[in-house]
C-alpha cells in the first residue's frame, strides 16, 4: 500500500507538478509549525517553572532557549531513528493527552477543595461564571487592543484545512 499523506493525495489527484509544489510549501509550513509549537512548549514550561519558584538560569529567554534546544534535539533524534518510531511516540503522547483531559473533567466536577484554590480562580462548575464568560471580554495587551479577529487569527491556522486533518 502506498502512503505519503498530503503530497501523495495531491500528486495522484492533480498531477506530479502540482503535487511537488504543494509538497515543498507543505514542508516549509511544517517547519514553521514545528518551530511555533516548540516555542509554545518552551514558553509554557518556563511559566510552569516560574510559578513553582524554579528556574534553569534566569526564568527568561535563556531558559526558553535551553529547553528549546533540548526539545529540538529530542525531536531530531526521534525522526532520525525513523518515522515508525515517531508514530509509536505519538501513541504515548495521545495517552498522556487523554489522561490530562480526564484529569480536567474530574477536577471540574470535584470543584475547589480549599479556599486557596478559590482564591486562585478555580471555581469548578458555576452557572454564574458560565453567564459571565458567555459574552466577549477582549482586552488591551502587549500594546494592542485585541478583538475577535486578532484572537481568531491565532487560533484559525492551527486547526483548519485539509493538511491539519492529514497531519494526524
The 8 nearest C-alpha neighbors of each residue, nearest first, counted from 0:
[[1, 2, 3, 7, 4, 8, 11, 6],
 [2, 0, 3, 7, 4, 8, 11, 6],
 [3, 1, 4, 0, 7, 8, 5, 6],
 [2, 4, 7, 6, 5, 1, 8, 10],
 [3, 5, 7, 6, 2, 165, 8, 166],
 [4, 6, 8, 7, 9, 165, 3, 162],
 [7, 5, 22, 9, 8, 4, 18, 10],
 [6, 8, 3, 10, 5, 4, 9, 11],
 [7, 9, 5, 11, 6, 10, 12, 4],
 [10, 8, 18, 12, 6, 11, 13, 7],
 [9, 11, 18, 15, 14, 7, 13, 12],
 [12, 10, 8, 9, 14, 13, 7, 15],
 [11, 13, 9, 10, 14, 8, 7, 18],
 [14, 12, 10, 9, 11, 17, 18, 15],
 [15, 13, 10, 16, 11, 17, 12, 18],
 [14, 16, 10, 18, 17, 19, 11, 13],
 [17, 15, 19, 18, 14, 20, 10, 13],
 [16, 18, 20, 19, 15, 14, 21, 13],
 [17, 19, 10, 15, 9, 21, 16, 20],
 [20, 18, 22, 16, 17, 21, 15, 23],
 [19, 21, 17, 23, 22, 18, 24, 16],
 [20, 22, 18, 24, 19, 23, 25, 17],
 [21, 23, 25, 19, 6, 20, 24, 18],
 [24, 22, 26, 20, 25, 21, 19, 27],
 [23, 25, 21, 27, 26, 22, 28, 20],
 [24, 26, 22, 28, 23, 27, 21, 29],
 [27, 25, 23, 29, 24, 28, 22, 30],
 [26, 28, 30, 24, 29, 25, 31, 23],
 [29, 27, 25, 31, 30, 26, 32, 24],
 [28, 30, 32, 26, 27, 31, 33, 25],
 [31, 29, 27, 33, 28, 32, 34, 26],
 [30, 32, 34, 28, 29, 33, 35, 27],
 [33, 31, 29, 35, 34, 30, 36, 28],
 [34, 32, 36, 30, 31, 35, 29, 37],
 [33, 35, 37, 31, 32, 36, 38, 30],
 [36, 34, 32, 38, 37, 33, 39, 31],
 [37, 35, 39, 33, 38, 34, 32, 40],
 [36, 38, 34, 40, 39, 35, 33, 41],
 [37, 39, 41, 35, 40, 36, 42, 34],
 [40, 38, 36, 42, 37, 41, 43, 35],
 [39, 41, 37, 43, 38, 42, 44, 36],
 [42, 40, 38, 44, 63, 39, 43, 67],
 [41, 43, 45, 39, 44, 40, 38, 46],
 [44, 42, 46, 40, 45, 41, 39, 47],
 [43, 45, 47, 41, 46, 42, 40, 48],
 [44, 46, 42, 48, 47, 43, 41, 49],
 [47, 45, 49, 43, 44, 48, 50, 42],
 [48, 46, 44, 50, 45, 49, 43, 51],
 [47, 49, 53, 45, 51, 46, 50, 54],
 [48, 50, 46, 52, 51, 47, 53, 45],
 [49, 51, 47, 48, 52, 46, 53, 45],
 [52, 50, 48, 49, 53, 47, 46, 54],
 [51, 53, 49, 50, 48, 54, 47, 58],
 [54, 52, 48, 49, 51, 55, 50, 58],
 [53, 55, 58, 56, 48, 57, 49, 52],
 [54, 56, 62, 57, 58, 53, 65, 61],
 [57, 55, 54, 62, 58, 61, 59, 65],
 [56, 58, 59, 54, 55, 62, 61, 60],
 [59, 57, 54, 62, 56, 49, 45, 55],
 [60, 58, 57, 61, 62, 63, 45, 56],
 [59, 61, 63, 62, 64, 58, 57, 65],
 [62, 60, 64, 63, 59, 65, 57, 56],
 [61, 63, 65, 64, 60, 59, 58, 55],
 [62, 64, 60, 41, 66, 61, 65, 67],
 [65, 63, 67, 61, 62, 66, 68, 60],
 [64, 66, 62, 68, 67, 63, 61, 69],
 [65, 67, 69, 63, 68, 64, 41, 70],
 [68, 66, 64, 70, 65, 69, 63, 41],
 [67, 69, 71, 65, 70, 66, 64, 72],
 [68, 70, 72, 66, 67, 71, 73, 65],
 [71, 69, 67, 73, 72, 68, 66, 74],
 [72, 70, 74, 68, 73, 69, 67, 75],
 [71, 73, 69, 75, 70, 74, 68, 76],
 [72, 74, 70, 76, 71, 75, 69, 77],
 [75, 73, 71, 77, 76, 72, 70, 78],
 [76, 74, 72, 78, 77, 73, 79, 71],
 [75, 77, 79, 73, 74, 78, 80, 72],
 [76, 78, 74, 80, 75, 79, 85, 73],
 [79, 77, 75, 81, 80, 76, 82, 85],
 [80, 78, 76, 81, 77, 75, 82, 74],
 [81, 79, 77, 78, 76, 84, 82, 85],
 [82, 80, 78, 79, 83, 84, 85, 77],
 [81, 83, 85, 84, 78, 86, 80, 77],
 [84, 82, 86, 81, 85, 87, 80, 88],
 [83, 85, 87, 82, 86, 81, 88, 80],
 [86, 84, 82, 88, 83, 87, 77, 78],
 [87, 85, 89, 83, 88, 84, 82, 90],
 [86, 88, 84, 90, 89, 85, 83, 91],
 [87, 89, 85, 91, 86, 90, 84, 92],
 [88, 90, 92, 86, 91, 87, 93, 85],
 [91, 89, 87, 93, 88, 92, 94, 86],
 [92, 90, 88, 94, 89, 93, 95, 87],
 [91, 93, 89, 95, 94, 90, 96, 88],
 [94, 92, 96, 90, 95, 91, 97, 89],
 [93, 95, 97, 91, 92, 96, 98, 90],
 [94, 96, 92, 98, 93, 97, 99, 91],
 [95, 97, 93, 99, 94, 98, 92, 100],
 [96, 98, 100, 94, 99, 95, 93, 101],
 [97, 99, 101, 95, 100, 96, 102, 94],
 [100, 98, 102, 96, 97, 101, 95, 103],
 [101, 99, 103, 97, 102, 98, 96, 104],
 [100, 102, 104, 98, 103, 99, 105, 97],
 [103, 101, 99, 105, 100, 104, 106, 98],
 [102, 104, 106, 100, 101, 105, 107, 99],
 [105, 103, 101, 107, 106, 102, 100, 108],
 [106, 104, 102, 108, 107, 103, 101, 109],
 [107, 105, 103, 109, 104, 108, 110, 102],
 [108, 106, 123, 104, 110, 105, 109, 124],
 [107, 109, 105, 110, 106, 123, 104, 124],
 [110, 108, 106, 107, 105, 111, 123, 112],
 [111, 109, 123, 107, 108, 106, 122, 112],
 [110, 112, 116, 113, 122, 117, 121, 123],
 [111, 113, 110, 116, 114, 109, 117, 115],
 [114, 112, 115, 116, 111, 117, 118, 110],
 [113, 115, 117, 116, 118, 112, 111, 119],
 [114, 116, 118, 117, 113, 119, 112, 111],
 [115, 117, 119, 114, 118, 121, 111, 113],
 [118, 116, 114, 121, 120, 119, 115, 122],
 [117, 119, 115, 120, 116, 114, 121, 113],
 [120, 118, 116, 117, 121, 115, 114, 122],
 [121, 119, 117, 118, 122, 116, 115, 111],
 [122, 120, 117, 116, 119, 123, 111, 118],
 [121, 123, 117, 111, 110, 120, 124, 125],
 [124, 122, 110, 107, 121, 125, 111, 108],
 [125, 123, 107, 122, 108, 126, 110, 128],
 [124, 126, 128, 127, 123, 129, 122, 130],
 [125, 127, 129, 128, 130, 124, 131, 132],
 [126, 128, 130, 125, 129, 131, 132, 124],
 [129, 127, 131, 125, 130, 126, 132, 124],
 [128, 130, 126, 132, 127, 131, 133, 125],
 [131, 129, 133, 127, 128, 132, 126, 134],
 [130, 132, 128, 129, 133, 127, 134, 126],
 [133, 131, 129, 134, 130, 128, 135, 136],
 [134, 132, 130, 131, 129, 135, 128, 136],
 [135, 133, 132, 131, 136, 130, 129, 137],
 [134, 136, 137, 133, 132, 147, 131, 146],
 [135, 137, 138, 134, 132, 146, 133, 131],
 [138, 136, 145, 146, 135, 139, 144, 147],
 [137, 139, 145, 144, 140, 136, 146, 143],
 [138, 140, 144, 143, 145, 142, 141, 137],
 [139, 141, 143, 142, 138, 144, 145, 137],
 [142, 140, 143, 139, 144, 145, 138, 149],
 [143, 141, 140, 139, 144, 145, 138, 149],
 [144, 142, 140, 141, 139, 145, 138, 146],
 [143, 145, 139, 138, 140, 146, 142, 137],
 [146, 144, 137, 138, 149, 139, 143, 150],
 [145, 147, 149, 148, 137, 150, 144, 138],
 [148, 146, 150, 149, 151, 145, 137, 152],
 [147, 149, 151, 150, 146, 152, 145, 153],
 [150, 148, 152, 151, 146, 147, 145, 153],
 [149, 151, 147, 152, 148, 153, 146, 154],
 [152, 150, 148, 154, 153, 149, 155, 147],
 [153, 151, 149, 150, 155, 154, 148, 156],
 [154, 152, 151, 150, 155, 149, 156, 157],
 [153, 155, 151, 152, 157, 156, 150, 158],
 [154, 156, 152, 157, 151, 158, 153, 159],
 [157, 155, 158, 159, 154, 153, 152, 160],
 [158, 156, 155, 154, 159, 163, 153, 32],
 [157, 159, 156, 155, 163, 154, 160, 164],
 [160, 158, 163, 156, 155, 157, 161, 162],
 [159, 161, 162, 163, 164, 158, 156, 157],
 [160, 162, 163, 164, 165, 159, 5, 166],
 [161, 163, 165, 164, 160, 166, 5, 159],
 [164, 162, 166, 160, 165, 161, 159, 158],
 [165, 163, 162, 166, 161, 167, 160, 159],
 [164, 166, 162, 167, 163, 161, 5, 4],
 [167, 165, 163, 164, 162, 4, 5, 161],
 [166, 165, 164, 163, 162, 4, 89, 86]]
